[in-house]
Amino acid sequence: MLANYTLPDLMLFAFYGLLLVVSGWYFNRRAQNTSDYFLGGQAMPVWMVAMSVLATSQSAATFLGGPDQGYRGNLTYLATNLGAFIAAFFVARVLIPRFYQLKVFTVYELLETRFGARAKQQAGLMYLFGRIFASGARLYMAALAVAMILYGNIAASSVITATVLISVIGLVYSIYGGIRTVIYSDVMQAFTYIGAAVAVIIALLVAIPADLPAIFEVLQNPGEGAPSKLKLFDGSIDFSPSGVFTLTSVFTGFVLLNIAAFGLDQDMTQRVLTCRNAQEGAKAMLWSVVMVIPVMLLFIVIGLLLYIYYQQPALMATNAGAPVPQFAGEPVTIFMYYVLTDLPAGLKGLVTIGILAAALSTLNSGLNSMSSVLIQDLYRPWKRKQGHTNSEHHFVNAGRVAMALVALALASMACLCYYWQQYSDTPLLQFALGVMVFSYSGLLGVYFITLFTQRGSPASVTAALLCGFIIPLLLQPYVMSWYLPETWQITLGFTWQLVIGTLVATLVCAAGQQPDNMPEIKAEAK
């Protein structure tokens, strides 16, 4: 499939490869202890951390999911940022100051102060399990793009090969330098794929033979009986998957989703903990939420323009003698199909580099954060309990081994997601967000009880984390069919699954009462 690329495209690929090698060597020179490796010495600039959080929360899910959403749907996904702002202010006021006060490496160390080391380890395990789902889903999306680049299709063998390729390159790039390397890489990759998105929009506007008012008119009235594709706010009450971007969902499920993402998910919160203090960490997180809106809009606009390009032949036929573009593929490949078939030479190489940047950002996001939980919350306490006093260098090396194990787990999950998403035919953005519910429900329930009540016990924390996973699992349509007759089955959007799962987990955690000997339990666990 590389035969579709011209010499200028291939020269851009060579330049980007050289940039990766040089930047990887430069950024990987440090990380002598675990504070450097996992927290960057808490000396990272606010703007860099904000860009890294942006890249972590977007990346491949945005690069393919945004155009997919615009092509199939409308602008309502942008309204979810209202829930993100509410969540960000909550995390900035309540959680981030606590994390800095306790000088934690991972967000789950907060639970240790209330319920002992076992609760911290269980929360860390639940995060790891859920993050394998979430990052694996994003890696799958990146592999879709790379498979289209290399093979021109998304057959299982092509996607699996692409998954392995991305995993190996991402691991080699980030294994030595730790979180500092990941943040620098995220900033570089974010600028790259944002620039690529702007270039695609310009190319589409040039290719569509109509002015902006005519384009807006078609998007506002796409056809008889068809809803407007410029719809931003949806006030309807809809609990099904098609209603996950309604305002009722935004102010419930999406608030919870973003509290968990910004405050309880080590993948993003670890970046905030690399700032000098809590104030800078909170500022970086809030700025990342602000920056998400224009970046997400860019990719949704690409989808809207692709809808005009492929689905409005009457408008495209106004070019005398020019053939009307035809789309021959699956909806999830709409963006890559355009890049590979219709984008001009040179620009095609730039956009492909943007896609590769998003793919690497997707993988690098999870490697260091998951490694930090494995080492700081699980391995280091175990070694301490065994009476070993290992050096910081030992734990840095252990973190590198953990990264390799994480890369293997994420690649395996990405391959599973291929069959999962293809079977369910869920739009990519909904699929990427929906898989997070399985770990977020339990963590939200446990942290709400920890922060705002004196209830809970080590046993109820365990039960809440398990319930938070089991309840959303039981609400999946393909699972519900196993235990309910067809007339009783319902199909809930992932935001409502999160609301129900969090409510149950909160009640279960609150059912426990902290034992009188809790100080002794925590001391013994340490």
C-alpha positions, 0 to 999 in steps of 0.5 A: 500500500506504500505504493500510493505514496510519492517521493515527497511523502516518503521523504517526510516519513524519513524525516519523522523517523529521524526526529523520533530517533533523535528526540527519543535519545535526547529525552531518554538521557535522564530518569535516575530514580523513581521520582524522575521516572514516574513523576519527572522530578515534579518539574514539568512546565504547566503548558507541557503537562496541559498538552500531554493531558490533551494528547492522552485524552484524545490521540487515536480516538480523536483522529479516527473517532472524530471524523467518524462522529461527524460523518455519521452524526452531528456536533452534540459530542462537543456538548460533553465538554460542559460535563468535563468542565464541571468534573475538572473544577471538582478534581482541581478543588478536591482531589489534586490538593490531597494528592500533593499533600500526601506526596503520592506517586499514584492516585490510589495511595490516597485510599491507603490513608483510610483503608490500608495498603490492601485497598490501595492495591485493589484499586490499583489492580482495578485501574490496571484492568480497566486501563487495559480495556480503555488503552487497548481500545485506543490502540485498536483504533490506531491499528485500524489507521496503520493497517489501512496505510500498510495494507489498504484494508482492516482485515484481522491479519492486517490490524493485528500486524499493525498492532504489534508494530505500533506496540514495539515502536512505542515501547522502544521509544518510551521505555528508558526515559520515563514520564518526562519522555512521554510528556515531551513526546505527547507535546510533539505528537499533539502539534503534529496531528493537530497540524495534520487535521488543519491541513485536511480541512483546507484540502477538503474545502478546496476540493468541495466546489461550493462556498461556506454558506452553501456547505452550511446550508447542506449540513443544516438541511442534509435531506428530507426528514434528515436531522441537522448535522450542525445540532450542538445541544440535544435536550431529549430524554434518551437512555439508549446508546443513541442518546449518550450525547444528550444534555441529561447524559452530559450532566450525569454520566459525562460528569462522572466519566470525567471526574474518573478520567481526570482524578482517578485514572493514573493515565491522566492524573500522573501527568498532573502530578509532574507539576511543581505544586497543586496549583500548577497541576490544577491549572494544567488540567483546566487548560487541557479541558479548554484546549480539547474543544477546538481540537475535537471540533477540528476532527468532527469538522473533517467528518462533516466535510467528508459527509459533503464530499461523499454523500452529497453528489448534487453539491459535488457535481457542480464541478463541470466534468469532474467525477463525483467522489465515491466512498467504497468502504466501512464507515470506521475507515472513512477518514483513512479512505479519503487520506489514501485515495483522494488526498494530494501527494505530500499532504498525504505524507503529512497526514499519515505522519499525524496518524502515526503520531496519534498512534504512538501517543495512544500507546505511550500514554498508558505505558508509564502510568500502568508501570507506575501502578505496578511498581509503586502500588504492588511490587515495591510494597511486596518487596518491602514486606519481604524485607528487601531494601532494593535501590532506586535503580532496581525499581527503575529497571523493574518499571521498564520490565513492567512497561514491556508487560503492559505493552503485551497486555495492551496489544492483546486487548487491541486484538480482542477489541477488533472483534468486539467493535466489529461485532457491536458496530459501535461508533468509534468514539462511543466504543472508546468511551464505553470501555472505561465504564468497567473500571470507573464505576467502582473507583468512583463509588469508593472515592466518593465514600472515602472523600465525603463520609467516614463509612467504608471498610477494607471488605466493602472497598473490595466489594464495591470495586467488584460490583462496579465492574459486574454491574456494567458487564451485566448491562451489556446487551450480549450479556443480558441475553444470557440471563433475561428473557427477550421482553425484559432486555433493555439497551442502555447507553454507556453513560447510564451504565456508569451512573447505575454502576457508580450508584451501586458501588457507592452504596456497597462501599458505604455499607461497610463500617471502619473497624476500631483497629484500622490504625493497626491494620494500616500499620501491619499492611505497611 
